[in-house]
């Protein structure tokens, strides 16, 4: 009888642990994570290890003990979480031990070819949560957000970061994929820009595929979408670290989206607009 009670108690505790691990409010989780103020970038060896671990995590179906142990060596906690009827892999720093390594989430079906990024999740207000909403709205492969202010460490312009390791790993796992980076701009500081979005491939050369995507996005959302450098010579992301890194992976495209504050506020709660964005991004990169 005693042994039976012990078994029942162990089952209850295990069940409670599983519920605790899976029941995560992802929006609250990322909103708290991006308030971190400490930063320590990876060493060359840590960068190489992170890149390898990102590649394996992008292809993982679940959390293995080996993956979890190796990520812990780099200061991360890897766990499975459930939301919207799906199981995801969440990679983040443990509370109280944050050093700006970033916040990452992966789909476990391993079929998507789109990665969403928010390199200024804190400074480009709302982009951190918008990126998560885009990820959840459609079968994006992964989402990466910086958890450090750009004034402390601008991961969109630094070469050796965990954020960059993620980007390079994604390009190797999804060589024909699409990396979509979300940013925000102030129209009062860029008065010559008469649009809601500036889209760029991170190059000064006009890109036919970018022009086509801009036309599709404008049609699907009824927004004014400008292509760099055809429609504007500002906010082209030509010095962006991820754009430069992906030039060595010519079939993995880079899309840089600068959005007004007004549009970012709309995207927080307008699910129809979120789906319109994601549908264009997901369908376009498979063409």
C-alpha positions as CSV (number, residue, x, y, z in Angstrom):
1,X,0.0,0.0,0.0
2,X,2.8,2.4,0.9
3,X,4.7,1.6,-2.3
4,X,1.5,2.2,-4.3
5,X,1.1,5.6,-2.6
6,X,4.7,6.5,-3.4
7,X,4.2,5.6,-7.1
8,X,1.1,7.7,-7.3
9,X,2.8,10.7,-5.6
10,X,5.8,10.4,-8.0
11,X,3.4,10.3,-11.0
12,X,1.6,13.4,-9.7
13,X,4.9,15.3,-9.2
14,X,6.1,14.3,-12.6
15,X,2.8,15.4,-14.2
16,X,3.0,18.8,-12.3
17,X,6.6,19.2,-13.5
18,X,5.6,18.6,-17.1
19,X,2.7,21.1,-16.8
20,X,5.0,23.6,-15.3
21,X,7.6,23.2,-18.0
22,X,5.1,23.4,-20.9
23,X,2.8,26.2,-19.6
24,X,4.8,29.2,-20.5
25,X,3.4,32.6,-21.4
26,X,5.8,33.3,-24.3
27,X,4.9,36.9,-24.6
28,X,5.5,37.6,-21.0
29,X,8.7,35.5,-21.1
30,X,10.3,37.5,-24.0
31,X,9.0,40.8,-22.6
32,X,10.9,40.2,-19.4
33,X,14.0,38.8,-21.1
34,X,14.6,41.9,-23.2
35,X,14.9,44.1,-20.1
36,X,18.3,42.5,-19.4
37,X,21.1,45.0,-19.0
38,X,24.3,42.8,-18.8
39,X,26.2,41.7,-21.9
40,X,29.0,39.2,-22.5
41,X,29.7,38.1,-26.0
42,X,31.0,34.7,-26.9
43,X,34.7,33.8,-27.3
44,X,35.7,32.3,-30.7
45,X,35.4,28.8,-29.3
46,X,32.0,29.6,-27.8
47,X,30.8,31.1,-31.1
48,X,31.8,28.0,-33.0
49,X,30.1,25.7,-30.4
50,X,26.9,27.9,-30.5
51,X,26.8,27.7,-34.2
52,X,27.0,23.9,-34.1
53,X,24.4,23.7,-31.4
54,X,22.0,26.0,-33.3
55,X,22.3,23.8,-36.3
56,X,21.4,20.7,-34.3
57,X,18.6,22.6,-32.5
58,X,17.1,23.8,-35.8
59,X,16.8,20.1,-36.7
60,X,15.8,18.7,-33.3
61,X,12.4,17.2,-32.6
62,X,12.7,17.4,-28.8
63,X,15.1,18.3,-26.0
64,X,17.9,15.7,-25.6
65,X,20.0,15.5,-22.5
66,X,23.1,16.1,-24.6
67,X,21.7,19.3,-26.2
68,X,20.5,20.6,-22.9
69,X,23.9,20.0,-21.2
70,X,25.9,21.6,-24.0
71,X,23.6,24.7,-24.2
72,X,24.0,25.0,-20.4
73,X,27.7,25.3,-20.8
74,X,27.1,28.4,-22.8
75,X,24.7,29.9,-20.3
76,X,21.4,28.8,-21.9
77,X,18.5,26.8,-20.7
78,X,16.8,24.6,-23.4
79,X,13.3,23.3,-22.8
80,X,10.1,22.2,-24.5
81,X,7.1,24.5,-24.2
82,X,3.6,24.2,-25.6
83,X,1.4,26.9,-27.0
84,X,-1.3,27.1,-29.7
85,X,-1.4,23.3,-29.8
86,X,2.2,23.0,-30.8
87,X,5.4,22.0,-29.0
88,X,8.3,24.3,-29.4
89,X,11.9,24.4,-28.2
90,X,12.7,27.5,-26.2
91,X,16.3,28.6,-25.7
92,X,16.8,31.4,-23.2
93,X,19.0,32.4,-20.3
94,X,18.0,31.4,-16.8
95,X,16.4,34.2,-14.7
96,X,19.1,35.9,-12.7
97,X,21.9,34.8,-15.0
98,X,21.2,36.9,-18.1
99,X,24.1,38.3,-20.1
100,X,22.5,39.4,-23.3
101,X,22.9,36.1,-25.2
102,X,19.4,36.3,-26.8
103,X,16.1,34.6,-26.8
104,X,15.3,31.8,-29.4
105,X,12.4,29.6,-30.2
106,X,12.2,26.7,-32.7
107,X,9.4,24.6,-34.3
108,X,9.9,20.9,-33.9
109,X,8.4,19.8,-37.2
110,X,11.6,21.1,-38.9
111,X,9.8,21.9,-42.2
112,X,9.8,25.8,-42.3
113,X,12.4,27.8,-44.3
114,X,11.8,31.2,-42.7
115,X,13.5,32.7,-39.7
116,X,12.2,35.8,-38.0
117,X,14.7,38.1,-36.2
118,X,14.4,41.1,-33.9
119,X,17.9,42.4,-33.3
120,X,16.7,45.5,-31.5
121,X,13.8,43.9,-29.6
122,X,14.1,46.5,-26.8
123,X,14.9,49.7,-28.7
124,X,12.7,49.2,-31.8
125,X,9.7,49.2,-29.6
126,X,7.2,46.3,-30.1
127,X,9.4,44.4,-32.5
128,X,10.3,41.7,-29.9
129,X,6.6,40.8,-29.4
130,X,5.7,41.3,-33.1
131,X,8.4,38.8,-34.1
132,X,7.0,36.3,-31.7
133,X,3.5,36.8,-33.0
134,X,4.7,36.3,-36.6
135,X,6.4,33.1,-35.5
136,X,3.3,31.8,-33.9
137,X,1.0,32.9,-36.8
138,X,2.5,30.6,-39.4
139,X,5.0,27.7,-39.8
140,X,8.2,29.8,-39.4
141,X,11.2,27.6,-38.6
142,X,12.6,29.8,-35.8
143,X,12.6,33.2,-34.1
144,X,15.6,35.0,-32.6
145,X,15.5,38.2,-30.5
146,X,18.3,40.2,-28.9
147,X,17.9,40.7,-25.2
148,X,20.4,43.5,-24.8
149,X,19.9,47.2,-25.7
150,X,21.6,48.2,-29.0
151,X,23.5,50.9,-27.1
152,X,25.2,48.2,-25.0
153,X,25.7,45.7,-27.9
154,X,24.2,46.2,-31.3
155,X,23.9,42.6,-32.6
156,X,22.9,43.8,-36.0
157,X,26.4,45.3,-36.4
158,X,28.6,43.0,-34.4
159,X,30.2,40.0,-36.1
160,X,30.8,37.6,-33.1
161,X,27.5,37.2,-31.2
162,X,25.2,34.4,-30.5
163,X,22.7,36.1,-32.7
164,X,25.2,35.9,-35.6
165,X,25.9,32.2,-34.8
166,X,22.1,31.6,-35.1
167,X,22.0,33.3,-38.5
168,X,24.9,31.3,-39.9
169,X,23.5,28.1,-38.6
170,X,20.1,28.8,-40.1
171,X,21.7,29.5,-43.5
172,X,23.5,26.1,-43.4
173,X,20.4,24.2,-42.3
174,X,18.0,26.1,-44.7
175,X,20.3,27.1,-47.6
176,X,17.3,28.3,-49.6
177,X,15.6,30.0,-46.7
178,X,14.6,33.5,-45.8
179,X,15.8,35.6,-42.9
180,X,13.3,38.4,-42.0
181,X,14.6,41.1,-39.7
182,X,12.2,43.4,-38.0
183,X,13.2,47.0,-37.2
184,X,11.4,50.3,-36.4
185,X,12.0,53.9,-37.6
186,X,10.7,57.3,-36.6
187,X,9.1,59.2,-39.5
188,X,9.9,62.5,-37.8
189,X,13.6,61.7,-38.1
190,X,13.2,60.4,-41.7
191,X,10.7,62.9,-43.1
192,X,11.6,62.1,-46.7
193,X,10.2,58.6,-46.3
194,X,6.6,58.6,-47.3
195,X,5.7,55.0,-46.4
196,X,4.8,52.5,-43.7
197,X,7.6,50.1,-44.4
198,X,11.1,50.3,-46.0
199,X,12.1,46.8,-47.3
200,X,15.7,46.0,-48.1
201,X,17.9,43.0,-49.0
202,X,20.8,44.7,-47.3
203,X,22.5,45.6,-50.6
204,X,22.9,48.7,-52.7
205,X,22.0,46.7,-55.8
206,X,18.3,46.6,-56.8
207,X,17.0,43.1,-56.3
208,X,14.2,41.9,-58.6
209,X,13.0,39.4,-55.9
210,X,12.7,42.2,-53.4
211,X,10.6,44.4,-55.7
212,X,8.3,41.5,-56.3
213,X,7.9,40.8,-52.6
214,X,7.3,44.5,-51.9
215,X,4.5,44.5,-54.5
216,X,2.9,41.4,-53.0
217,X,3.1,42.8,-49.4
218,X,1.6,46.1,-50.4
219,X,-1.2,44.4,-52.2
220,X,-2.0,42.0,-49.3
221,X,-1.8,44.7,-46.5
222,X,-2.9,47.9,-48.3
223,X,0.2,49.5,-46.7
224,X,2.7,51.8,-48.5
225,X,5.8,49.6,-48.8
226,X,9.0,51.1,-50.2
227,X,11.9,49.1,-51.7
228,X,15.5,50.1,-51.1
229,X,17.2,51.5,-53.2
230,X,14.5,51.9,-55.9
231,X,12.0,53.8,-53.9
232,X,14.2,55.4,-51.1
233,X,17.9,55.7,-50.4
234,X,17.5,55.5,-46.6
235,X,17.4,52.6,-44.2
236,X,19.0,50.1,-46.5
237,X,20.8,48.0,-43.9
238,X,23.9,47.8,-46.1
239,X,26.2,47.6,-43.0
240,X,24.0,45.0,-41.3
241,X,26.1,42.1,-39.9
242,X,23.6,39.5,-40.7
243,X,23.1,40.8,-44.3
244,X,26.9,40.7,-44.8
245,X,27.2,37.2,-43.4
246,X,24.4,35.8,-45.6
247,X,26.2,37.1,-48.7
248,X,28.4,34.0,-48.5
249,X,25.1,32.0,-48.7
250,X,23.6,33.5,-51.9
251,X,20.5,31.3,-52.0
252,X,19.5,32.2,-48.4
253,X,17.8,35.6,-48.7
254,X,17.9,38.4,-46.2
255,X,14.9,40.8,-45.8
256,X,15.2,43.9,-43.7
257,X,11.9,45.6,-42.7
258,X,11.8,49.0,-41.2
259,X,8.4,49.9,-39.8
260,X,6.8,53.0,-38.4
261,X,5.7,53.2,-34.8
262,X,2.1,53.4,-35.9
263,X,2.3,50.2,-37.9
264,X,4.1,48.4,-35.1
265,X,1.3,49.3,-32.7
266,X,-1.3,47.9,-35.2
267,X,0.6,44.7,-35.6
268,X,0.5,44.0,-31.9
269,X,-3.2,43.2,-31.9
270,X,-4.4,43.0,-35.6
271,X,-4.3,39.2,-36.2
272,X,-5.5,39.6,-39.8
273,X,-2.7,42.0,-40.6
274,X,-0.2,39.6,-38.9
275,X,-1.4,36.7,-41.0
276,X,-1.2,38.8,-44.2
277,X,2.4,39.5,-43.4
278,X,3.3,36.0,-42.6
279,X,1.5,34.5,-45.6
280,X,3.5,36.6,-48.0
281,X,6.8,35.9,-46.2
282,X,6.2,32.1,-46.0
283,X,4.9,31.7,-49.6
284,X,7.4,34.0,-51.2
285,X,10.5,32.2,-50.0
286,X,9.4,28.9,-51.4
287,X,9.2,30.2,-55.0
